Amino acid sequence: MGRSFGSVRMGIKDLTGQWELAARSMDPGDIPGIKNLVRMAKVHSSEAFYAFNDPLEAAFFSVAVSLARDADMMPIQDHDSRQPISPRGEHDVS
């Protein structure tokens, strides 16, 4: 007897398939970013299978983990090296 409900992994596959279809109607310059988003959503789908019941939540979690990992690879500026910003949003050069 077959399964009567879809798993989170199958839901992520369907969701990312819809994202790829939507990419066809987007500006050609946006397509690489959408493909990267789809890749990030799929990266942790197996791990998210155990923690989430909602495919969209699992896809978001996977993308967030990928973005956080990529952010960790970027150097963090020291707070002291930043230039003060005035209330008008301009750098204080005094």
FIKOLZA-1660 file (N, C-alpha, C; in steps of 0.1 Angstrom, whole numbers, plus 5000, padded with zeros to 4 digits):
% residues 94
   i   px   py   pz ch aa at
   1 5008 4988 5000  A  M  N
   1 5000 5000 5000  A  M CA
   1 5009 5012 5000  A  M  C
   2 5005 5022 4992  A  G  N
   2 5013 5034 4990  A  G CA
   2 5011 5045 5001  A  G  C
   3 5019 5054 5001  A  R  N
   3 5019 5065 5011  A  R CA
   3 5007 5075 5007  A  R  C
   4 5000 5079 5017  A  S  N
   4 4988 5088 5015  A  S CA
   4 4991 5102 5017  A  S  C
   5 5003 5105 5022  A  F  N
   5 5007 5119 5024  A  F CA
   5 5022 5121 5019  A  F  C
   6 5025 5133 5016  A  G  N
   6 5038 5136 5011  A  G CA
   6 5048 5139 5022  A  G  C
   7 5060 5136 5020  A  S  N
   7 5071 5139 5030  A  S CA
   7 5075 5153 5028  A  S  C
   8 5083 5158 5038  A  V  N
   8 5088 5172 5036  A  V CA
   8 5098 5172 5025  A  V  C
   9 5106 5162 5023  A  R  N
   9 5115 5161 5011  A  R CA
   9 5108 5162 4998  A  R  C
  10 5097 5155 4997  A  M  N
  10 5089 5156 4984  A  M CA
  10 5083 5170 4983  A  M  C
  11 5079 5176 4994  A  G  N
  11 5073 5189 4994  A  G CA
  11 5083 5200 4990  A  G  C
  12 5096 5198 4994  A  I  N
  12 5106 5207 4990  A  I CA
  12 5109 5206 4976  A  I  C
  13 5109 5193 4971  A  K  N
  13 5112 5191 4956  A  K CA
  13 5101 5198 4948  A  K  C
  14 5088 5197 4952  A  D  N
  14 5077 5203 4945  A  D CA
  14 5078 5218 4946  A  D  C
  15 5081 5224 4958  A  L  N
  15 5083 5238 4960  A  L CA
  15 5094 5244 4952  A  L  C
  16 5106 5238 4952  A  T  N
  16 5117 5243 4944  A  T CA
  16 5114 5241 4929  A  T  C
  17 5106 5231 4925  A  G  N
  17 5102 5230 4911  A  G CA
  17 5093 5242 4907  A  G  C
  18 5085 5246 4916  A  Q  N
  18 5076 5258 4913  A  Q CA
  18 5085 5271 4912  A  Q  C
  19 5095 5272 4921  A  W  N
  19 5104 5283 4920  A  W CA
  19 5111 5283 4907  A  W  C
  20 5116 5271 4902  A  E  N
  20 5122 5271 4889  A  E CA
  20 5113 5275 4877  A  E  C
  21 5100 5271 4878  A  L  N
  21 5091 5275 4868  A  L CA
  21 5089 5290 4869  A  L  C
  22 5088 5296 4881  A  A  N
  22 5086 5310 4882  A  A CA
  22 5098 5318 4876  A  A  C
  23 5110 5312 4877  A  A  N
  23 5122 5318 4872  A  A CA
  23 5121 5321 4857  A  A  C
  24 5113 5312 4850  A  R  N
  24 5112 5314 4836  A  R CA
  24 5106 5327 4832  A  R  C
  25 5097 5333 4841  A  S  N
  25 5091 5345 4837  A  S CA
  25 5098 5357 4843  A  S  C
  26 5109 5355 4850  A  M  N
  26 5116 5366 4856  A  M CA
  26 5126 5372 4846  A  M  C
  27 5132 5383 4850  A  D  N
  27 5143 5390 4843  A  D CA
  27 5154 5380 4842  A  D  C
  28 5161 5379 4830  A  P  N
  28 5172 5369 4828  A  P CA
  28 5183 5372 4838  A  P  C
  29 5185 5384 4843  A  G  N
  29 5195 5387 4853  A  G CA
  29 5192 5381 4866  A  G  C
  30 5180 5378 4869  A  D  N
  30 5176 5372 4882  A  D CA
  30 5177 5357 4882  A  D  C
  31 5178 5351 4871  A  I  N
  31 5177 5336 4870  A  I CA
  31 5189 5330 4878  A  I  C
  32 5201 5334 4877  A  P  N
  32 5212 5328 4885  A  P CA
  32 5209 5329 4900  A  P  C
  33 5204 5340 4905  A  G  N
  33 5201 5341 4919  A  G CA
  33 5190 5331 4923  A  G  C
  34 5180 5329 4914  A  I  N
  34 5169 5320 4917  A  I CA
  34 5174 5306 4917  A  I  C
  35 5183 5302 4908  A  K  N
  35 5189 5289 4908  A  K CA
  35 5197 5287 4920  A  K  C
  36 5204 5297 4925  A  N  N
  36 5212 5296 4938  A  N CA
  36 5202 5294 4949  A  N  C
  37 5191 5301 4950  A  L  N
  37 5181 5299 4960  A  L CA
  37 5176 5285 4960  A  L  C
  38 5173 5280 4949  A  V  N
  38 5168 5266 4948  A  V CA
  38 5178 5256 4953  A  V  C
  39 5191 5258 4949  A  R  N
  39 5202 5250 4954  A  R CA
  39 5203 5250 4969  A  R  C
  40 5202 5262 4975  A  M  N
  40 5203 5263 4989  A  M CA
  40 5192 5257 4996  A  M  C
  41 5180 5257 4990  A  A  N
  41 5168 5251 4997  A  A CA
  41 5169 5236 4997  A  A  C
  42 5176 5230 4987  A  K  N
  42 5177 5216 4986  A  K CA
  42 5189 5210 4994  A  K  C
  43 5198 5219 4998  A  V  N
  43 5211 5214 5004  A  V CA
  43 5208 5206 5017  A  V  C
  44 5199 5212 5026  A  H  N
  44 5197 5206 5039  A  H CA
  44 5183 5200 5040  A  H  C
  45 5177 5196 5029  A  S  N
  45 5163 5191 5029  A  S CA
  45 5163 5177 5037  A  S  C
  46 5173 5169 5036  A  S  N
  46 5173 5157 5043  A  S CA
  46 5173 5159 5058  A  S  C
  47 5181 5168 5063  A  E  N
  47 5182 5171 5077  A  E CA
  47 5169 5178 5082  A  E  C
  48 5163 5187 5074  A  A  N
  48 5151 5194 5078  A  A CA
  48 5139 5184 5078  A  A  C
  49 5140 5173 5071  A  F  N
  49 5130 5163 5071  A  F CA
  49 5126 5158 5086  A  F  C
  50 5136 5158 5094  A  Y  N
  50 5134 5153 5108  A  Y CA
  50 5129 5164 5117  A  Y  C
  51 5131 5177 5114  A  A  N
  51 5127 5187 5123  A  A CA
  51 5114 5195 5119  A  A  C
  52 5110 5194 5107  A  F  N
  52 5099 5203 5103  A  F CA
  52 5088 5194 5096  A  F  C
  53 5076 5199 5097  A  N  N
  53 5064 5192 5090  A  N CA
  53 5060 5200 5078  A  N  C
  54 5064 5213 5077  A  D  N
  54 5060 5221 5066  A  D CA
  54 5072 5223 5056  A  D  C
  55 5070 5219 5043  A  P  N
  55 5081 5220 5034  A  P CA
  55 5086 5235 5032  A  P  C
  56 5077 5245 5033  A  L  N
  56 5082 5258 5031  A  L CA
  56 5091 5262 5043  A  L  C
  57 5087 5258 5055  A  E  N
  57 5095 5261 5067  A  E CA
  57 5109 5254 5066  A  E  C
  58 5109 5242 5061  A  A  N
  58 5121 5234 5059  A  A CA
  58 5130 5241 5048  A  A  C
  59 5124 5246 5037  A  A  N
  59 5132 5252 5027  A  A CA
  59 5137 5265 5032  A  A  C
  60 5129 5273 5040  A  F  N
  60 5134 5285 5045  A  F CA
  60 5146 5283 5055  A  F  C
  61 5145 5273 5063  A  F  N
  61 5156 5269 5072  A  F CA
  61 5168 5266 5065  A  F  C
  62 5167 5258 5054  A  S  N
  62 5179 5254 5046  A  S CA
  62 5185 5266 5040  A  S  C
  63 5178 5275 5034  A  V  N
  63 5183 5287 5028  A  V CA
  63 5190 5296 5039  A  V  C
  64 5183 5297 5051  A  A  N
  64 5189 5305 5062  A  A CA
  64 5202 5299 5067  A  A  C
  65 5203 5286 5068  A  V  N
  65 5216 5280 5072  A  V CA
  65 5227 5283 5061  A  V  C
  66 5223 5282 5049  A  S  N
  66 5233 5284 5038  A  S CA
  66 5238 5299 5038  A  S  C
  67 5229 5308 5040  A  L  N
  67 5232 5322 5041  A  L CA
  67 5241 5325 5053  A  L  C
  68 5238 5319 5065  A  A  N
  68 5245 5321 5077  A  A CA
  68 5259 5315 5075  A  A  C
  69 5261 5304 5069  A  R  N
  69 5274 5298 5066  A  R CA
  69 5282 5307 5057  A  R  C
  70 5276 5312 5047  A  D  N
  70 5283 5321 5038  A  D CA
  70 5287 5334 5045  A  D  C
  71 5278 5339 5054  A  A  N
  71 5281 5351 5061  A  A CA
  71 5293 5349 5070  A  A  C
  72 5294 5337 5076  A  D  N
  72 5306 5334 5085  A  D CA
  72 5319 5334 5077  A  D  C
  73 5318 5332 5064  A  M  N
  73 5330 5332 5056  A  M CA
  73 5335 5346 5053  A  M  C
  74 5326 5356 5055  A  M  N
  74 5330 5369 5052  A  M CA
  74 5336 5376 5065  A  M  C
  75 5346 5384 5063  A  P  N
  75 5352 5390 5075  A  P CA
  75 5342 5400 5082  A  P  C
  76 5342 5400 5095  A  I  N
  76 5333 5409 5102  A  I CA
  76 5341 5421 5106  A  I  C
  77 5336 5433 5103  A  Q  N
  77 5342 5445 5106  A  Q CA
  77 5342 5447 5121  A  Q  C
  78 5354 5452 5126  A  D  N
  78 5354 5456 5140  A  D CA
  78 5346 5469 5142  A  D  C
  79 5338 5470 5153  A  H  N
  79 5330 5481 5155  A  H CA
  79 5338 5494 5156  A  H  C
  80 5350 5493 5161  A  D  N
  80 5359 5505 5162  A  D CA
  80 5363 5511 5149  A  D  C
  81 5364 5502 5139  A  S  N
  81 5369 5507 5126  A  S CA
  81 5358 5513 5117  A  S  C
  82 5346 5513 5122  A  R  N
  82 5335 5519 5114  A  R CA
  82 5335 5534 5117  A  R  C
  83 5331 5541 5106  A  Q  N
  83 5329 5555 5107  A  Q CA
  83 5316 5558 5114  A  Q  C
  84 5315 5568 5123  A  P  N
  84 5302 5572 5129  A  P CA
  84 5293 5577 5118  A  P  C
  85 5281 5575 5119  A  I  N
  85 5271 5580 5109  A  I CA
  85 5262 5590 5116  A  I  C
  86 5260 5601 5110  A  S  N
  86 5251 5612 5115  A  S CA
  86 5237 5608 5115  A  S  C
  87 5228 5615 5122  A  P  N
  87 5214 5611 5121  A  P CA
  87 5208 5612 5107  A  P  C
  88 5214 5620 5099  A  R  N
  88 5209 5621 5085  A  R CA
  88 5214 5610 5076  A  R  C
  89 5222 5600 5082  A  G  N
  89 5227 5589 5074  A  G CA
  89 5240 5591 5067  A  G  C
  90 5247 5603 5070  A  E  N
  90 5259 5606 5064  A  E CA
  90 5271 5602 5073  A  E  C
  91 5282 5599 5067  A  H  N
  91 5294 5596 5075  A  H CA
  91 5299 5608 5081  A  H  C
  92 5303 5608 5094  A  D  N
  92 5308 5619 5101  A  D CA
  92 5323 5620 5098  A  D  C
  93 5328 5630 5091  A  V  N
  93 5342 5631 5087  A  V CA
  93 5350 5641 5096  A  V  C
  94 5344 5644 5107  A  S  N
  94 5351 5654 5116  A  S CA
  94 5363 5649 5123  A  S  C
% end
